[in-house]
């Protein structure tokens, strides 16, 4: 691991700075929106627009890279991010913020694709697994540390908008100086939605529903905290706890995933998630309980993303995995656009508890659909590839590399799993 870190530290450090900038702006806007007296509906539109831009970026950035190259795309989109982060404070209007969120979502999507392609190219077949694990850890550390930085200045001023802008600008230096040859870039055409749904209805529906949960957590947690009266310190702890839980529980759930029927695990996690978030949607709970809820909420939803990807790939040939991954990421992105809008509507109708109620509804909807699918497809194939711990912010490049590596590990001599129980 240390050898891998020594060869990729510059890339990983640059990516962590990017995550610091992105993690700060997501939470900061929710806090500043409350200071500017934006309504919950207005803030839900602002938060949703990030995922609109991110979705378009995932589709258009690869073509931009092929046309003008990695370096130009990375520099142009990175400059856009840095500028927008400053402009938030200069133009505190929800319509202006919505347009800027589309731009910044598009730019972050392209920057992630570019940086992750360099990181993937810098690793070898022998080191790719450790590199991907380090990348997941770096992503989570970046977002968690971003919440700490929110306590460095008054959110009603400019400083907290300047800090992420500077961090993103500094991220260019280690990444651009570390890259050796420009990697070859092949854009994977997604599998048709009809083919994807035929291969795994549960995977498609689950990824769509999880998109709503992720976008609510990433975009609306700070809006909820502001509406609930949390101060900046407590709100930053709450948001950080979501990602701490996601990091801590990824690997234990991944271990279980390769040793039991994945559908049973999906069902159990969805029910557990629904139960966990139901409590704060019904009654006021102490802050310590809220932090525990946040950790479990993130610790369930993040591994569910990886689990659904693995489950879909159980029903595919290895040659189809890349195309399926691209399609599933797109489905997840479409679901993400609706998450903040629906959460904001519920919060406007019933108050802050609507934040947790939305996720409870989605978790229980996923568990109900998983249970129904288990009556339609009686048996599940033996796991065709190991679970790969992934963040929902990862681009299709990282997802493809992780799943390919997991499949190779599964197929290696001496690797085996207990028989999969029938459903």
N, C-alpha and C positions, 0 to 999 in steps of 0.2 A: 504493500500500500504506500509506504514512504517513497519507494522508487517511482511509482506512478505519480505521486504528488509532486515530486521533484521535477518531472518532465512536463507537467501540465499546470503547475501552480499559477502561472501568469494568466492563462485562459480562465481557470477557475476563479481567480481573484477578480478578474474583469467581470465575469458573469455574476459574482456575488455583489459587486457594486451596482450592476444593473438591477438585481433583485432588491437591493436596498432602496434604490430610487423608486422602483415600481411599488414596493410595499409601503413606502412613506406616502406616496401621492394618493393611493387608494383610501387609506384611513384618514389622511389629512383633509381630503375634500369633504368627507362626511362631517367632520368637526367644523370646518370653516363654513360649510353650507348652513349649519345651525346658527352660527354667528351672523351670517348674512340674512337670516330669516327665510331661507328657501323652504318651500313646503315639502312634505314627504314625497308627494307625487313628482314634483320638479326634480328632487334628488334621485328618485328612482329612474327617471329618464336619463339624467346625467350618468349614473352608474351603468345603466344598460348600454349606453353608447360606446363604452369601452369595448364591450364584447362584439358589437357590430363591427367596429374597426378591426378588432383582433381576427374576426372571422374572415373579413375581406383580405386582410394581410396574409393569412395562411394560404389563400388561393392565388393572390397576385404577386407576392414577394418572390416565389421561385422563378417566375417569368422575368421579373426585374433583375434577379441575380444572373440569369442566363444571358440577358441582353447587355448589361454593363459591368458585371462582375461583383464578387463578394465585397471587396474593399469599398467600392463606391456606394453600394447599397448600404453597407454598415455605417459608413461615415454620414451619408445623407439622412438616413432614418434616425441615427443617434443624435445628430444636430437638431432634428425636428423635435425629438423628445425633450432635449435640454431646453429648447426655446419655449415649448408649451408649458413645461413645469414652472417657468417664470411668469408666463402670461396668465396663468390661473389667478395669481394675486392681483395682476394689473387689470383684469376684466372680470370682476366678481358678479357675473350674471349667469343664470342657469342655462340660457340658450347658448351663450358663448362657451360655457363649460361643456355643454353637450357636444358642440362641434369640435372642441379641442380634445375631448375624450375619444371621439372617433379617430382623430389624427394620431393620438398617442397610442391607442389600441392597435391601429394599423402598424405604427412604427415599431412598437415592442414586438409584435408578431414577426416582422421581418428581421429585426435585430436578433431575436432568439434563433430563428432559422439559420441565419448567417453564422452566429457564434457557435451554435451547436454543431454545425457542419464542420467547422474548424476543429472543435474539440473531438468529434468523432474521427476525423482524419488524423489527428495527432496521436491517437491510441492504436495499439496493435490488437490482433485477435487475442493475444495472451493477456493484455491489460485492459481490454474494453469493459469487462465486468466491473473491475475495481474503479475504473474511470466513471462509469455511469452511477455507481454507488456514491462516489465522492460528489458527483454533480448534484444528485438528489439532496445530499446533506448540505452542500453549499447553497442550494436554492432555499432550503428551509431556514438555514442560519441567516441568510440575507433578509428574508421577510421578517423573521423574529427580531433581528437586530434593528430593523427599520422602525419597529414599534417603540424601541427604547429611545431612538433619536427624536421621536415626537415630543419628548419631554424636555428638549433642550431650549425651546423658545416658546413665545406666545403664539398660538395658532391664528390670532387675529392680525398678526403682522406679516412681514415678507420673509423672514429668516428661514422658516420651515419650508418655504417653497424654493429658496435659493439652495439649501442643502442637497435635496435630491437632484437638482439640476447640475450642481457641481459633481456629485457622485457619478452621475451618468456620463458626464463629460470626461471624468478621470478614467472611466471604464474603457474608453477607447485605447488609451496608451498601452496597458499590458496586453490587450487582445491583439492590437494591430502590430505591436513589436514582437509578439510571440509566434505569430503564424509563420510557418515555413511555406511550402508550396500551396497554391490555391487549390482546394479540393474539387474534384469533379462533382457536378451536381446534376442529379437526375430526379425530375419531379414525378412522383408516383401518382398515376391517375386513380382516383378512388373507385372502388367497386360500386356498381349501381346499388341504389337503396333497395331495390327489389331483391337483388342477389344477397345483400347483407341481411335483410329481414328473413329471407328464406333460410339462410345459414343459422341465424340465431335471433329470433324475435326478442328474447329476453335481453340479449346484448344491446340491440338497437334501442329498445324502449328504456332500458336501464341507463344507457349513456345519455339519452335525451333528458331524462329526469334528473340525473346527477348534474348535468349542466346547469340546471336551475338552482340546485343546492350550492354548487361551487360559486356561482355568480352572486348569490345572496350572501354567502359568507364573505367573499372578497369585497363586494361592493356595498352591501347594506349593513354590515356589522357596525361600522362607525356611525351610520345614520341612526340605527337602533340605539346605540349607546348615547348619542347626543339627545335623542328624544326621551330616553329613560333617565336622563340627568346624571350620567356618569361623568366624572372629571377626566382630563386627558390621561392621567396616570392609570386610573382603573380601566379606561377604555383600551389603552395600549396593552395592558396585561391581558385583558379578555381576548383581543385579536391575536396576540402572540400565543396564547394558550391553544388556539385552534390549530396553529401550525406545529406547535410542540407535540400535540397529540397525533397529528398526521405523521410526523417523523418517527415517534416512538413506536406506534402500533403497525407501521408498514410491514416490518420484517416478521413479527410474530404471526400476523394474519397471512402473510405470504407463505410462511412455513406450513400453516394449516391448509392453505389453499392447494398445495401439492400433495396433500395426504387425505383428502376427503372429497366428496361430491361438491363441486364448486357451487352448484345451485343451492344446496342446503346452507352453505356458508353465506351466500348472497342473501338468502331469505333471513337467516339469523341476524346478520349485521343490519339489514334494513329494519327489522322489527326492533332491534336494540336501539338503533338511531331514532326511530319514531318515539319509543318510550322515553329516551333520555331528554329529547327536546319538548316533550309534552308537558313536563312538570313546570318549567318556567313560563309556558304559554298559558297556564291556568292560575298559578299563584305567584305572588312575590316571594323570591327566595334570597337568602343572604348572598353577598358577593362571592364568598368562597365557593358556594354551590354553583354560581354562574361560571366561575373559572373551571370547575370540574366538568360542567356541562360542555363548555367550549372545547376542552381537551378531548372529551369523548366524541363530540360532534365531528371534530376534525380527524380524530383517530379512526372513526368509522367511515366517513365519506371519502377520504383520500385513498385508503386501501381498496374501497369498493370500485374506484376507477380502474385500478390495476387489475382487480379481480375480474371485472367484466371484460376487459381486453383479453385476459387469459382464457376466459370461458368461451368467447367467440372463436378464438384461435384453436380451441379444442375441436371445433367442427370444420376446420379448413385445412387444406393442404398448405405446406410451408410456402409454396410459390404464391399463394393468395394472401398471405399475412400482411404484406406491405400495403397492398391495395385496400384491404379491409381496415387496416389501422387508419389510413387517410380518411376513409369514409366515416369511421366511427368518431374521429376527432371533429369532423365537420358536423355530425349529428349532435355531438356534445356542445359545440359552439352555438348551434341554433337554439338548443335548450337554454344556454347561458343567457341569451338575449332576453328571454322572457322572465328570468328569475327576479331581477331587481324590480321590474314593472309590477309583477304580481305581489311581490313582498311589500312594495310601497303602497299598493292598493289596499292590502290587508292592514297594514300599519295605519293608513289613513282612516280605515273604517273602524278598527277596534283598539288602536293604540299600539304601543311598543311590543306588546305580546304577539302581534301579527308576524313579527320576524320569526319567532320560534314556531308559531302555528303553521306558517307556510312550509317550513322544513319538515314538520311532523306529518303534514298531509302528503308531501312528496315521498318521504321514507315509507309511510304506510302504503302508498300507492305502489311503490316498487315492490314491497313485500307481498302485496296482494297479487300483483301480476306474476311475480316469481312463483308463488304458490299455484296459481292457475296454470302456468306453463308446465309445471311439474306433473300436472294431470294430462297434459297433451303430448308430452314426449317422455315416455316412461323410463328410458334408460339414457345414461350419458356416456360418451366415449371416455376411455382412459385419457388422462391429461396428456395432450400431445406436445405440450411445452410448459416449462416451469413458469411460475408467477414472476413477473418483473416489476420491482418497485418503481413506480413512476409518479411524477407530479403532474397534475392537470395542466400546468403551464408549459409542459414540455412540447416541443414541436414534433412533427411527424418524423423528422430525422432521428431524434432520440428514441421515440417510440419504436420505430422499425429496428433500430440497432439493438435495443434492449430485448425485444421479442425474438429477434434472430439469434441473439446470444443465448437466451433462455432455452430456445428450441435445440440449439447445438449442445448445450449442457445436458438437456434431457436425453438426447440421443447418444451421448457419449457412453462407451462401454462401462459397465458396472453401475450405471445410474438407473435407479428404478423407484417405483412408488408402490405402495400397497394397492390392491385392486380397488377400483372405484365402486362404491355401493350403488345399487340401482335406486332410482327415484320412485 
